[in-house]
Amino acid sequence: MALSVWILCSYCLWSILIIGVFSVIAIVLRSLFGSSGLENETEKHEAHYFIHPESKEENVKAPSISDEATLKLSVIVPAFNEAQRLSPMLDECLQYLENRCSKVEEFSYEVLIVSDGSTDDTAEVALQYSRKFGINKVRLLLCKENRGKGAVVKDGMMCSRGKYLLFADADGATKFSDIEKLEESMKDFADKASMVVVVGSRAHLEKESIAQRSVFRTFLMFGFHCMVWFFAVRGVRDTQCGFKLFTREAARLLFPNLHVKRWAFDVELLYLAQYFQIPISEVAVKWTEIEGSKIVPFWSWLQMGQDLFLIWFKYQIGIWQIKSEPLNK
């Protein structure tokens, strides 16, 4: 038993060391030759316009998260070159939401698809659903350049109308009906806090996924989990599942503070939530791996390791200032 614990600890320490060394190298290289994947402090977010499904012009002005909620639920779907995987996801999502509308009179929703500089037919697929269901229910926000998942999730959240805001990955790996589990968990905090974050979690599937992964990918996974715990977030077993629900009040406070543009943005959001002492609930969800992932096993994890270090470093020395007041009109 003691030997097993020693081997596991050694395994984790070597994982942290290897990812840490390569992260430092990546930070230096990116500072010299490219983007860090972090939001520029001076970047200004101008008013956004949704694409009209008929004219295909950006002429539908988006609302602001600082406005009062006018719908029950907003679903934000970040999409980069997701023409193949987006349709099955939207079919399941919209069927569930339409069925719920027919059964619950006070329920209303919108689905915001944010195309992240896609070069395939992602935007056209989104517009097909906007034409079918109407622009009041399905909206396309078009980013002409690829900015990263964190950046476009932030854009979608800032343009939402819901009392509750969910971001869901375009691959449909999580069954959409599991949102009811997240909502039930959120109700546990309803009388205690207006700001709540509920995280869909795949942690219960970890043993099965380890059995299917290569030793190298398992090594990287343990290293990443250790770095998350060390630099940013403790007490959340799965920070990366693309199925997270926020109250509008929590989103108003968290997303204007978000800096990380790419994969590690989930960690920064949870770091900020813990800083503000916002309750975080972790709920097990059904999850199926879908082919076509944009994560490159080594380089994406390396970038995430770099971002984890920078999240800790920039907040610790005050380069990033946290705005403690929610965004208001």
C-alpha positions in Angstrom: 0.0 0.0 0.0 2.8 2.4 1.0 4.7 1.5 -2.2 1.6 2.2 -4.3 1.2 5.7 -2.7 4.9 6.4 -3.2 4.7 5.4 -6.9 1.5 7.6 -7.4 3.1 10.6 -5.8 6.3 10.2 -7.8 4.2 9.9 -11.0 2.3 13.1 -10.2 5.5 15.0 -9.3 7.3 14.0 -12.5 4.1 15.0 -14.4 4.2 18.5 -12.9 7.9 18.8 -13.5 7.7 17.9 -17.2 4.7 20.0 -17.9 6.1 22.8 -15.9 9.4 22.8 -17.7 7.7 22.7 -21.1 5.2 25.4 -20.0 8.1 27.8 -19.1 9.7 27.1 -22.5 6.3 27.8 -24.2 5.9 31.1 -22.3 9.2 32.3 -23.5 8.6 31.2 -27.1 5.1 32.7 -27.2 6.3 36.0 -25.8 8.9 36.1 -28.5 7.0 34.8 -31.5 3.2 34.7 -30.9 0.1 35.2 -29.0 -0.2 33.9 -25.4 -3.8 33.1 -25.7 -4.6 35.6 -23.1 -7.0 38.6 -23.3 -5.3 41.9 -23.9 -6.0 44.3 -21.0 -6.6 47.1 -23.4 -9.0 45.2 -25.7 -12.4 46.8 -25.9 -15.5 44.7 -26.6 -17.7 46.6 -29.0 -21.4 46.1 -29.4 -22.1 42.8 -31.2 -24.6 42.1 -33.9 -26.2 38.7 -34.7 -26.4 37.5 -38.3 -29.9 37.7 -39.7 -30.8 34.2 -41.2 -32.4 35.6 -44.3 -30.2 38.6 -45.3 -27.1 37.0 -43.7 -26.0 40.5 -42.6 -25.0 41.6 -39.1 -28.0 43.8 -38.4 -29.6 42.4 -35.3 -28.1 44.2 -32.4 -27.2 42.0 -29.4 -28.4 42.8 -25.9 -26.1 43.1 -22.9 -25.7 40.8 -19.9 -26.1 44.0 -17.8 -29.8 44.1 -19.0 -32.5 42.3 -17.0 -33.2 38.7 -18.0 -36.0 38.3 -20.5 -35.7 34.5 -20.9 -35.4 31.6 -18.6 -32.3 30.0 -20.2 -29.5 31.0 -22.6 -27.3 28.3 -24.1 -24.0 29.4 -25.5 -22.3 27.1 -28.0 -18.7 27.9 -29.0 -18.0 26.5 -32.5 -14.8 26.4 -34.5 -15.1 24.4 -37.7 -17.9 22.3 -36.3 -20.0 21.9 -39.4 -20.0 18.1 -39.1 -20.7 17.8 -35.3 -22.9 20.8 -34.8 -26.1 19.5 -36.4 -26.5 16.4 -34.2 -25.8 18.5 -31.1 -28.4 21.1 -32.1 -31.0 18.5 -33.0 -30.8 17.0 -29.5 -30.6 20.4 -27.8 -33.5 22.0 -29.6 -35.7 18.9 -29.4 -35.3 18.9 -25.6 -35.8 22.7 -25.3 -38.9 22.7 -27.6 -40.4 19.7 -25.6 -39.8 21.6 -22.4 -41.5 24.7 -23.8 -44.6 22.7 -24.7 -44.8 21.3 -21.2 -43.8 24.3 -19.1 -45.6 27.5 -20.0 -43.1 29.9 -18.2 -40.0 28.3 -19.8 -38.3 30.2 -22.6 -34.8 29.9 -24.2 -32.3 31.0 -26.7 -29.3 29.2 -28.3 -26.4 31.4 -29.2 -23.9 29.8 -31.6 -20.6 31.7 -31.6 -18.6 30.8 -34.7 -14.9 31.3 -33.8 -13.4 32.3 -37.2 -14.6 29.0 -38.7 -13.5 28.3 -42.3 -16.0 25.5 -43.0 -19.8 25.7 -43.1 -20.3 26.1 -39.4 -22.0 29.5 -39.9 -24.4 28.2 -42.6 -25.4 25.2 -40.4 -26.2 27.6 -37.6 -28.2 29.9 -39.9 -30.3 26.9 -41.1 -31.4 26.3 -37.5 -32.0 30.1 -37.1 -34.3 30.1 -40.1 -36.1 27.0 -38.9 -36.7 28.1 -35.3 -36.5 31.9 -35.7 -33.8 34.3 -34.7 -35.5 34.9 -31.3 -34.6 31.3 -30.4 -31.4 30.5 -32.4 -28.8 33.2 -33.0 -25.5 33.3 -34.7 -22.7 35.5 -33.5 -19.9 35.5 -36.1 -16.2 36.1 -35.2 -14.2 36.7 -38.3 -10.9 35.6 -36.8 -10.2 32.6 -34.6 -9.8 33.9 -31.0 -10.2 30.8 -28.8 -12.9 29.0 -27.0 -12.7 31.2 -23.9 -13.0 34.4 -25.9 -16.1 33.3 -27.8 -17.8 31.8 -24.7 -17.3 35.2 -23.1 -18.7 37.0 -26.1 -21.8 34.8 -26.1 -22.3 35.2 -22.3 -22.1 39.0 -22.7 -24.9 39.0 -25.3 -27.3 36.7 -23.5 -30.8 37.2 -22.2 -31.3 34.3 -19.9 -31.9 34.1 -16.1 -29.6 31.1 -16.3 -26.7 30.7 -18.7 -25.3 27.4 -19.8 -22.3 26.9 -22.1 -22.3 23.6 -23.9 -19.7 22.2 -26.3 -20.7 21.8 -30.0 -19.7 18.2 -30.1 -22.7 17.0 -28.1 -20.6 14.8 -25.9 -22.8 15.6 -22.9 -26.5 14.7 -23.1 -28.5 17.9 -23.0 -31.2 16.6 -20.8 -28.6 16.5 -18.0 -29.1 20.2 -17.6 -32.0 19.2 -15.2 -29.4 17.7 -12.9 -27.5 21.0 -12.9 -30.7 22.9 -12.3 -31.6 20.7 -9.3 -28.2 21.3 -7.8 -28.6 25.0 -8.3 -31.9 25.0 -6.4 -30.0 23.8 -3.3 -28.4 27.3 -3.2 -31.4 29.3 -4.3 -32.3 30.5 -0.8 -28.7 31.2 0.2 -27.0 32.9 -2.8 -28.0 34.7 -6.0 -24.6 33.8 -7.5 -24.1 30.1 -8.2 -22.0 28.0 -10.6 -22.8 24.4 -11.3 -20.2 22.3 -13.1 -21.0 19.2 -15.2 -18.4 16.6 -14.2 -16.9 13.5 -15.8 -14.9 12.6 -12.7 -17.0 9.5 -12.1 -15.8 8.1 -15.5 -12.1 8.6 -14.7 -11.3 4.9 -14.1 -12.9 3.9 -17.3 -11.2 6.7 -19.3 -7.8 5.8 -17.9 -8.2 2.2 -19.0 -8.8 3.5 -22.6 -6.0 6.1 -22.7 -2.3 5.6 -23.5 0.2 5.8 -20.7 1.5 9.1 -22.0 -2.0 10.8 -22.1 -2.7 9.5 -18.6 0.6 10.9 -17.5 -0.3 14.3 -18.9 -3.8 14.2 -17.4 -2.4 13.6 -13.9 0.1 16.4 -14.4 -2.6 18.8 -15.5 -4.8 17.9 -12.5 -1.9 18.5 -10.2 -1.1 21.9 -11.7 -4.8 22.9 -11.5 -4.8 22.1 -7.8 -1.4 23.7 -7.2 -1.9 27.0 -9.1 -5.6 27.7 -9.3 -8.6 25.6 -8.2 -9.0 23.1 -5.4 -12.1 21.0 -4.6 -13.3 20.6 -8.2 -12.4 17.3 -9.7 -13.3 18.1 -13.3 -12.7 21.7 -14.4 -12.7 21.1 -18.1 -16.1 19.5 -18.9 -17.9 21.8 -21.4 -21.2 21.9 -19.6 -21.4 24.6 -17.0 -24.4 26.6 -15.7 -24.3 30.1 -14.2 -26.9 32.3 -12.6 -27.1 35.6 -14.5 -25.7 37.4 -11.4 -22.7 35.1 -11.3 -22.0 35.6 -15.0 -22.2 39.4 -14.7 -19.4 39.2 -12.2 -17.2 36.5 -13.6 -17.1 37.0 -17.4 -16.0 40.6 -17.5 -13.0 39.5 -15.4 -12.1 36.6 -17.7 -8.7 37.0 -19.5 -7.8 33.5 -20.8 -8.9 33.0 -24.4 -8.3 29.4 -25.0 -8.6 26.0 -23.3 -7.8 27.0 -19.7 -10.5 29.6 -19.4 -12.7 27.1 -17.4 -10.0 27.1 -14.7 -9.8 30.9 -14.5 -13.6 31.1 -14.2 -13.5 28.7 -11.3 -10.5 30.5 -9.8 -12.5 33.7 -9.9 -15.6 32.0 -8.5 -13.6 30.7 -5.5 -12.0 34.2 -5.1 -15.5 35.7 -4.8 -16.7 32.8 -2.6 -19.4 31.9 -5.1 -20.8 28.4 -4.4 -19.6 25.8 -6.9 -21.5 22.6 -7.2 -20.1 19.6 -9.2 -22.7 17.2 -10.8 -22.0 14.0 -12.6 -23.2 14.0 -16.2 -23.3 11.4 -19.0 -20.5 11.9 -21.4 -19.4 10.2 -24.6 -16.2 11.0 -26.5 -17.0 12.3 -30.0 -14.5 12.1 -32.8 -13.1 15.4 -34.1 -11.7 17.0 -30.9 -9.7 20.2 -31.5 -7.4 19.3 -28.5 -4.0 18.2 -29.6 -2.9 15.8 -26.8 0.6 17.3 -26.1 0.5 20.9 -27.4 -3.0 21.8 -26.1 -2.0 20.5 -22.6 1.2 22.4 -22.8 -0.7 25.6 -23.6 -3.0 24.9 -20.7 -0.1 24.4 -18.4 1.3 27.7 -19.5 -2.0 29.4 -18.9 -2.4 27.9 -15.5 0.9 29.3 -14.4 0.1 32.7 -15.8 -3.3 32.8 -14.1 -1.6 32.3 -10.8 1.3 34.6 -11.6 -0.6 37.6 -13.0 -3.2 37.6 -10.3 -0.6 37.2 -7.5 1.5 40.1 -8.6 -1.4 42.3 -9.6 -1.0 42.5 -13.4 -4.6 41.4 -13.6 -7.0 43.4 -11.4 -10.2 41.8 -10.3 -13.3 44.0 -10.7 -15.3 43.3 -7.6 -18.6 44.8 -8.8 -20.9 43.1 -11.2 -21.4 44.6 -14.7 -24.4 47.0 -14.5 -26.1 49.2 -17.0 
